[in-house]
Amino acid sequence: PDDFDTRLRDALSNPNAGEFERGAAEFEVALRDGGALAISTSSLGEPDGSTVICFRDATGELRARRELEHRAMHDTLTGLPNRELLMDRLSVALARLGRQGTAVGVLFIDLDGFKEVNDAHGHTVGDELLVSVASRLRREVRDGDTVARYGGDEFVVLCEDLARIDAAQPLARRLAEAVAQPVSTGERLLIVQASIGVVVEQNPATSADALVRRADAEMYRVKQRVR
């Protein structure tokens, strides 16, 4: 890597500074092929400054860390961001509102009829339905938007950089139409509907939790109207 020589020279020339405690330094560099190399240096304490330098392939450890980080922040069934990652991204989006002068939209989606699918056909078929719905939701949003599985049959879409208060409504309609399309699982043709609560916020002082709760409440109002 381009920075390898510089970082190694820094480690050797500053064996007793800062993090290089007792003449030992450890650092990791990313390789151009996507792997990682771990380097450690240790002074022998000799007058001539002799130092042992160890190189270790850390690619497996790097990939394992990335996999653990991904699993901690994503839903295992659909691969979508989970609730924790959603709230983190929403908090960041709200913090940027004051600087950008735009709005943030939160769409809370609940599947109507999903419980009946689970009861009639089992959880395996229900899981297939959730994966299909997740894929459809992803196709309808912009590249910078977030589709998250909030829990069970609930999904949340985070839309950043909305120029207008009503900009999220057309997306809500597209999402509802996409979810309502029949899903084929084996010989079955399943149909569910989506109740979607839409909230758009321009105040950066609003908390992520409060915004999601408002969208959830709006979703229930929509559900009651449909019933």
N, C-alpha and C positions, 0 to 999 in steps of 0.2 A: 504493500500500500504506500501511497505518497507520503504519509505522515510517519511511517515506521522509523526511518533513519533519524528524524528529528526527535521523536519521543524516546528512542533508545539513547541517543546522545544526552538528552536531558536527564535521563535516569542515571547514566554513568557519571555525569559531571556534577550532579547534585545528590550524592548518596545520602547526605544527612539532613536534607532540607524537607520541611513539611511532612508530607505523607510517607516519605522514604525513611521510615524509622529504622534505626540501627543499621544503616547502610543497605537496607533491602528495599527494592522497588518492585511493584507488580502493576502491569497494565495489560490491556487487551486491544488489539487492532482488528478491524474488519478487513477481510480479504476480498479481493475483487470478484471472486466466484461465489460470494455470499457466505463463506465460512468465517472463522475467527481464529486468531492466533494469540495465545496467552504467553506473555514474556515476563520473566522474573529475574532480577539481578540481586546479587548478594556479595558484598565486599568480604574479602578474606582477611582484611585487617593488616595486610602486609605493607611495608614501606613503599613498595613499587605500585601500590594501588590495584593489585590483582583482583579481579572480579569474576565470579561465576555467573554466566548468563544461560538461563534455561528457556527453551522454546517448547511449547506444548500446543498441539492441535486442540482447540476448544470449540470446534464446529458443532460437535454433538451436544455440548453443554449449552451453546447459544441457541440451537434449535429447540432444545428441551425447555429453555427459559421462555422462548417465544411462544411455544405451544401452551405452556402453563398460563402465560399472560393472556393468550387468546381465549383459553377455556374459562378463565376467571371473569372475562368481560363479554362473553358471547353465549347465546343459548345453544345448548348441545344438539337440540333437535333441528332447528331451522338455520342455525349459523348466524342469525341476526344478533346485533348488539343486545345485551340484556339490560335489565333495569338500571344496574349500577353505572354502566357505560352511558346509557341514555341520560341519566341525571347529571353526569359529569359534563357531557357535551352541551346539555341545556344550560347549565350554569355558566359555561364559557360563552355560549351564544348570548345570554342575557348580559354578561359583563361587557360585551362588545357593542351593545345597543347604543350606549351614550356616545361612542366615537363615530358610529356609522350613520346614525339617524334613520335606521330602517326598523323593521319589525320582525318578531319571531312568532311563528305559528306552531301550535301544538294540536295535533289531531288524535284524539283518543278513540280507538276502534274496538268494538265488541262484536263478536259473531253471534247472530241470532240463529238458533237452530242447531248450534254445535253440540249441545248436551244431548239432543235427540239422536244425532249421528253416533255419538259415543255409546249411548244406551242401546241403540238398535244394532250396531255393527261392530262394536268393540273399540278399544283404544288404539289398536294398530291402524285401523282405517281412519280413526280420528287424527292420528299423527300424520298420516298421508295427506289428509285434508289441510292440516295446519301448514305443512311444508309447501303445498301448492299455493295456499293463500299468501304465505310469506314471499314466494317468488313473484306472484302477481303484484303485490304491493311495491316490491323493489323496482319492478319494471315501470311503474307509473310515476315515480318521484325523480327529481333532478339528481345529478351526480353528487352534489354537496349536501343533500338532505339525508336524514337518518331514519331508517325504519327499524324499530326495536320490538322485540317480544316482551311485553310488560309482565305477562304471567298468564297461564292457562290459555284461554282463547282471546286474550286482549293484546292489542298491538298499539304502538304509539309512533306517529310520524312527526319528526321535528323538521320544520322548514325554517331556514335562516335567510336573512337578507331579503325579506319581503318588502317591496316598495309601497304596497297599499294594504290597508286594513282588510279589504275584501279579497285579497289575492289568494287566500287559502281555500275559499269556497269552491272554485272550479276543480281544484285537486281533490277535495272531499267527494265531489260528485264522480270523478273518474275512479277513485278508489272504491266507492260503493258499487259502481257498475262492474269493475273488475272482479270484485269478490263474488258478486251475484252470478257470474258465469258458472254453468255446471262443471263439476269436477268429476272426472272419470277415474274410478279406482277399481280395477279388475272389471267385473261385469256390472258394477254399480255406477249410477249417475247421481251424484250428490249435489244438493243446492242449499246454500246458506246465504243469509243476508248480513249486511254490516250496518250497525248503528254507529254513527260517527259524531263525536262532539268536537267542535272547532273553537279554539281560543287564540286570538292574536294579541300580542303584547308589545308595547313600545317603551315601557318603563324599565330601565335597567335595574332598579331597586327591587323589582319583583323576585321572589325566590322561586327556584325550580320546583320545589315541592308544591307551593301554592298554585303555580301555573298548571301543573299536571292535575291537581285536585279540581281545579275549575274546569278543565277539559273533560275530566271524568264525570263531573256533575252535569255538564252540558250533554254528554253522551247519554246519560240516563234520562234527561228530559226529551231527547230525540227518540229514545226507545219507547217511552211512554206515549208519545204522540203517534208513533207508528202502530202501537198496539191498539 
